[in-house]
Amino acid sequence: MSTMRMESFVLGPIQTNCYLLLNEETNQAVVIDPGMKPKKLLDRIASGNIKLEAILLTHAHLDHMGGVDEVRKATECPVYVHDLEAEWLTNPALNGSLRWSDITPPLTTAPAEYALDEGQRLKLAGFEFRVLHTPGHSPGSVSFLHGKDLFSGDVLFRQSIGRTDLPGGREADLYNTIRSKLYRLDPDVTVYNGHGPKTTIGYEMNNNPYVRLS
């Protein structure tokens, strides 16, 4: 399996973590969540002559999908999102950009090329990702597992969890997701989330004040 170089960018007014996963042997890459205002990401892709293979969305809230249009047009790569949020890319009322008109105009982009679902194994840029459907923060939230690295979007944070007061959020689903899926991963899996610092599954099992192991 190819070695992955991960580069992160904090993008947009909501400080969203965007991840560029680069195969240094082939110069191919995958982007997870291009955030909003992705100029720093696009500059890196252009300066490195990187061939972007895919945009993977953990979910389709405005702060995670806002850069999709610019990145897709610049790189001509496909977008992957869970079917439960397929319409969110084309509907600013669903992706939340109408609600936060003080920070962005309404955001829309063309539909995704590919749908994500539980248990899929994606082979992109020489890497393999296992897709976990992890609803709660939003109905179509997914996490991507590559070896011991988990890209969790807004499901699990360091000593915190995703909010559930946005349309489609459900607190019971989020708690179930974390306990029945994420906490069953190896404790040494590193969690790269949508906002803030990384953490590990083991640390959250022992220290997260919202969802404990038992």
Sine and cosine of phi, psi and omega as CSV:
sin_phi,cos_phi,sin_psi,cos_psi,sin_omega,cos_omega
0.00,0.00,0.64,-0.77,-0.04,-1.00
-0.93,0.37,0.51,-0.86,0.06,-1.00
-0.98,0.19,0.70,-0.71,-0.05,-1.00
-0.97,-0.23,0.76,-0.65,0.15,-0.99
-0.97,-0.23,0.85,-0.53,-0.03,-1.00
-0.97,-0.24,0.78,-0.63,0.11,-0.99
-0.85,-0.52,0.67,-0.74,-0.02,-1.00
-0.88,-0.47,0.51,-0.86,0.01,-1.00
-0.72,-0.70,0.69,-0.72,0.08,-1.00
-0.99,-0.17,0.91,-0.42,-0.22,-0.98
-0.84,-0.54,0.62,-0.79,0.18,-0.98
0.99,0.16,0.12,-0.99,-0.09,-1.00
-0.94,0.35,-0.28,0.96,0.02,-1.00
-0.98,-0.20,0.18,0.98,0.13,-0.99
0.82,0.57,0.84,0.54,-0.04,-1.00
-1.00,0.07,0.70,-0.71,0.08,-1.00
-0.98,0.19,0.85,-0.52,0.11,-0.99
-0.93,-0.36,0.67,-0.74,-0.05,-1.00
-0.87,-0.48,0.80,-0.60,0.12,-0.99
-0.97,-0.26,0.89,-0.46,-0.06,-1.00
-0.95,-0.31,0.95,-0.32,-0.21,-0.98
-0.95,-0.32,0.75,-0.66,0.17,-0.99
-1.00,-0.03,0.97,-0.25,-0.10,-0.99
-0.95,0.32,-0.29,0.96,0.02,-1.00
-0.97,0.24,-0.57,0.82,-0.08,-1.00
-0.92,-0.40,-0.21,0.98,-0.08,-1.00
0.91,0.42,0.35,0.94,0.15,-0.99
-1.00,0.01,0.38,-0.93,-0.04,-1.00
-0.44,-0.90,0.27,-0.96,0.11,-0.99
-0.80,-0.60,0.61,-0.79,0.12,-0.99
-0.94,-0.34,0.73,-0.68,0.14,-0.99
-0.95,-0.32,0.90,-0.45,0.06,-1.00
0.87,0.49,1.00,-0.02,-0.03,-1.00
-0.98,0.20,0.15,0.99,0.15,-0.99
0.86,0.51,-0.46,-0.89,0.11,-0.99
-0.87,-0.49,0.48,-0.88,0.00,-1.00
0.81,0.59,0.92,0.40,-0.15,-0.99
-1.00,0.05,0.48,0.88,-0.07,-1.00
-0.84,0.54,-0.67,0.74,-0.01,-1.00
-0.88,0.48,-0.65,0.76,0.05,-1.00
-0.91,0.42,-0.73,0.68,-0.02,-1.00
-0.90,0.43,-0.60,0.80,0.05,-1.00
-0.89,0.46,-0.65,0.76,0.00,-1.00
-0.91,0.41,-0.68,0.73,0.01,-1.00
-0.89,0.46,-0.70,0.72,-0.02,-1.00
-0.93,0.37,-0.71,0.71,-0.05,-1.00
-0.92,0.39,-0.50,0.86,0.00,-1.00
-1.00,-0.06,0.03,1.00,-0.05,-1.00
0.77,0.64,0.70,0.71,-0.07,-1.00
-0.99,0.11,0.68,-0.73,0.06,-1.00
-1.00,-0.08,0.96,-0.28,-0.02,-1.00
-0.99,0.13,0.82,-0.57,-0.06,-1.00
-1.00,-0.03,-0.47,0.88,-0.08,-1.00
-0.23,-0.97,0.46,-0.89,0.23,-0.97
-0.94,-0.33,0.89,-0.46,0.03,-1.00
-0.97,-0.24,0.80,-0.60,0.02,-1.00
-0.96,-0.27,0.81,-0.58,0.11,-0.99
-0.94,0.33,-0.50,0.86,0.12,-0.99
-0.19,-0.98,0.07,-1.00,-0.20,-0.98
-0.90,-0.44,0.56,0.83,0.20,-0.98
-0.94,0.34,0.42,-0.91,-0.12,-0.99
-0.79,0.61,-0.63,0.78,-0.09,-1.00
-0.97,0.25,-0.17,0.99,0.05,-1.00
-0.96,-0.28,-0.50,0.87,-0.04,-1.00
-0.97,-0.24,-0.07,1.00,-0.11,-0.99
-0.87,0.50,-0.47,0.89,-0.01,-1.00
-1.00,-0.06,0.01,1.00,-0.07,-1.00
-0.84,0.55,-0.74,0.67,-0.10,-1.00
-0.86,0.51,-0.74,0.68,-0.02,-1.00
-0.91,0.42,-0.69,0.72,-0.07,-1.00
-0.94,0.34,-0.67,0.75,-0.01,-1.00
-0.90,0.43,-0.68,0.74,0.00,-1.00
-0.92,0.40,-0.58,0.81,-0.03,-1.00
-0.96,0.27,-0.51,0.86,-0.13,-0.99
-0.92,-0.39,-0.23,0.97,-0.02,-1.00
0.83,0.55,0.65,0.76,0.01,-1.00
-0.95,-0.32,0.39,-0.92,-0.04,-1.00
-0.98,0.18,0.32,-0.95,0.01,-1.00
-0.91,-0.42,0.62,-0.78,0.03,-1.00
-0.86,-0.51,0.75,-0.66,0.06,-1.00
-0.50,-0.87,0.43,-0.90,0.03,-1.00
-0.92,0.39,0.60,-0.80,-0.05,-1.00
-0.84,0.54,-0.51,0.86,-0.01,-1.00
-0.91,0.42,-0.28,0.96,0.02,-1.00
-0.85,-0.53,0.32,0.95,0.00,-1.00
-0.85,0.52,-0.66,0.75,-0.05,-1.00
-0.95,0.31,-0.34,0.94,-0.06,-1.00
-0.89,0.45,-0.47,0.88,-0.01,-1.00
-0.92,0.38,-0.46,0.89,-0.06,-1.00
-0.97,-0.24,-0.05,1.00,-0.13,-0.99
-0.79,-0.61,0.96,-0.27,-0.05,-1.00
-0.92,0.40,-0.35,0.94,0.08,-1.00
-0.94,0.33,-0.55,0.84,0.00,-1.00
-0.99,0.15,-0.65,0.76,-0.04,-1.00
-0.98,0.19,-0.10,1.00,0.12,-0.99
1.00,-0.07,-0.09,1.00,-0.08,-1.00
-0.95,0.32,-0.38,0.93,0.12,-0.99
-0.94,0.35,-0.59,0.81,-0.05,-1.00
-0.93,0.36,-0.57,0.82,-0.03,-1.00
-0.96,-0.29,0.82,0.57,-0.03,-1.00
-0.91,0.41,-0.26,0.97,0.03,-1.00
-0.96,0.26,-0.30,0.95,-0.02,-1.00
-0.90,-0.43,-0.20,0.98,-0.02,-1.00
-0.34,-0.94,0.52,-0.86,0.21,-0.98
-0.95,0.31,0.19,-0.98,0.04,-1.00
-0.82,0.57,0.71,-0.71,-0.06,-1.00
-0.95,-0.32,0.78,-0.63,0.11,-0.99
-0.62,-0.79,0.40,-0.92,0.12,-0.99
-0.49,-0.87,0.20,-0.98,0.01,-1.00
-0.90,0.43,0.38,-0.92,0.02,-1.00
-0.85,0.53,0.40,-0.92,0.05,-1.00
-0.93,0.37,0.48,-0.88,0.04,-1.00
-0.98,0.19,-0.49,0.87,-0.10,-1.00
-0.71,-0.70,0.53,-0.85,0.03,-1.00
-0.98,-0.19,0.56,-0.83,0.05,-1.00
-0.96,-0.27,0.50,-0.87,0.05,-1.00
-0.43,-0.90,0.32,-0.95,-0.01,-1.00
-0.79,0.61,0.75,-0.66,0.12,-0.99
1.00,0.08,-0.12,0.99,0.05,-1.00
-0.87,0.50,0.52,-0.86,0.15,-0.99
-0.86,-0.51,0.92,-0.39,-0.03,-1.00
-0.99,-0.12,0.76,-0.64,0.08,-1.00
-0.93,-0.38,0.96,-0.27,-0.11,-0.99
-0.67,-0.74,0.70,-0.71,0.07,-1.00
0.83,0.56,0.44,0.90,-0.01,-1.00
1.00,0.07,0.10,1.00,0.01,-1.00
-0.90,-0.43,0.39,-0.92,0.11,-0.99
-0.88,-0.47,0.74,-0.67,0.02,-1.00
-0.86,-0.51,0.72,-0.70,0.15,-0.99
-0.99,-0.12,0.76,-0.65,-0.05,-1.00
-1.00,-0.03,0.80,-0.60,0.11,-0.99
-0.92,-0.39,0.83,-0.55,0.11,-0.99
-0.98,0.22,0.89,-0.46,-0.14,-0.99
-0.79,-0.61,0.93,0.38,-0.07,-1.00
-0.95,0.30,0.21,-0.98,0.01,-1.00
0.68,-0.74,-0.87,0.50,0.12,-0.99
-0.91,0.42,-0.65,0.76,0.12,-0.99
-0.49,-0.87,0.36,-0.93,-0.13,-0.99
-0.92,0.40,-0.51,0.86,-0.03,-1.00
-0.97,-0.26,0.34,0.94,0.03,-1.00
-0.87,0.49,0.68,-0.73,0.10,-0.99
-0.75,-0.66,0.37,-0.93,0.14,-0.99
-0.85,-0.53,0.49,-0.87,-0.04,-1.00
-0.90,-0.44,0.84,-0.54,-0.01,-1.00
-0.96,-0.30,0.84,-0.54,0.08,-1.00
-0.80,-0.60,0.96,-0.27,-0.05,-1.00
0.86,0.51,-0.88,-0.47,0.01,-1.00
-0.98,-0.22,0.31,0.95,0.01,-1.00
-0.91,-0.42,0.79,-0.61,0.03,-1.00
-0.87,-0.49,0.80,-0.60,0.06,-1.00
-0.97,-0.25,0.96,-0.26,-0.30,-0.95
-0.97,-0.25,0.02,1.00,-0.06,-1.00
0.85,0.52,-0.72,-0.69,-0.07,-1.00
-0.96,-0.27,0.55,0.83,0.00,-1.00
-1.00,0.04,-0.81,0.58,-0.10,-1.00
-0.76,-0.65,0.80,-0.61,0.05,-1.00
-0.89,-0.46,0.11,-0.99,0.09,-1.00
-0.92,0.39,0.92,-0.40,-0.02,-1.00
0.82,0.57,0.52,0.85,0.04,-1.00
-0.38,-0.92,0.06,-1.00,0.03,-1.00
-0.66,-0.75,0.20,-0.98,0.01,-1.00
-0.93,0.36,0.48,-0.88,0.05,-1.00
-0.96,0.30,0.46,-0.89,-0.03,-1.00
-0.82,-0.58,0.25,0.97,-0.05,-1.00
-1.00,-0.08,0.10,1.00,0.07,-1.00
-1.00,-0.01,0.36,-0.93,-0.01,-1.00
-0.79,0.62,0.77,-0.64,0.00,-1.00
1.00,0.02,-0.15,0.99,0.03,-1.00
-0.98,0.19,0.56,-0.83,0.04,-1.00
-0.59,-0.81,0.88,-0.47,-0.06,-1.00
-0.86,0.51,-0.68,0.73,-0.02,-1.00
-0.88,0.47,-0.64,0.77,0.02,-1.00
-0.91,0.42,-0.64,0.77,-0.01,-1.00
-0.90,0.43,-0.73,0.69,0.03,-1.00
-0.87,0.50,-0.67,0.75,0.00,-1.00
-0.91,0.41,-0.66,0.75,0.05,-1.00
-0.84,0.55,-0.76,0.65,-0.08,-1.00
-0.92,0.39,-0.70,0.71,-0.05,-1.00
-0.95,0.31,-0.68,0.73,-0.16,-0.99
-1.00,-0.01,-0.29,0.96,-0.01,-1.00
-0.88,-0.48,-0.84,0.55,-0.11,-0.99
-0.95,0.31,-0.67,0.74,-0.03,-1.00
-0.96,0.29,-0.08,1.00,0.10,-1.00
-1.00,-0.03,-0.11,0.99,0.11,-0.99
-0.97,0.25,0.24,-0.97,0.03,-1.00
-0.86,0.50,0.64,-0.76,-0.01,-1.00
-0.85,0.52,-0.43,0.90,-0.04,-1.00
-1.00,0.02,0.14,0.99,0.10,-0.99
-0.93,0.38,0.78,-0.62,0.04,-1.00
-1.00,0.09,0.72,-0.69,-0.02,-1.00
-0.97,-0.25,0.91,-0.42,0.09,-1.00
-0.98,-0.21,0.95,-0.32,-0.16,-0.99
-0.98,-0.22,-0.05,-1.00,-0.11,-0.99
-0.98,0.17,-0.29,0.96,-0.02,-1.00
-0.47,-0.88,0.67,-0.74,0.10,-1.00
0.99,0.11,-0.19,-0.98,-0.13,-0.99
-0.97,0.23,0.38,-0.92,0.07,-1.00
-0.94,0.35,0.23,-0.97,0.04,-1.00
-0.51,-0.86,-0.19,-0.98,0.11,-0.99
-0.76,-0.65,0.37,-0.93,0.04,-1.00
-0.87,0.50,-0.71,0.71,-0.02,-1.00
-0.88,0.47,-0.65,0.76,0.01,-1.00
-0.89,0.45,-0.69,0.73,-0.02,-1.00
-0.94,0.35,-0.59,0.81,0.05,-1.00
-0.85,0.53,-0.56,0.83,-0.07,-1.00
-0.99,-0.12,-0.36,0.93,-0.17,-0.99
-0.79,-0.61,-0.17,0.98,-0.05,-1.00
-0.95,0.31,0.85,-0.52,-0.09,-1.00
-0.96,0.27,-0.22,0.97,-0.06,-1.00
-1.00,-0.09,-0.64,0.77,-0.02,-1.00
-0.73,-0.68,0.97,-0.23,0.07,-1.00
-1.00,0.01,0.25,-0.97,0.00,-1.00
-0.88,0.48,-0.65,0.76,-0.06,-1.00
-0.92,-0.40,0.00,0.00,0.00,0.00
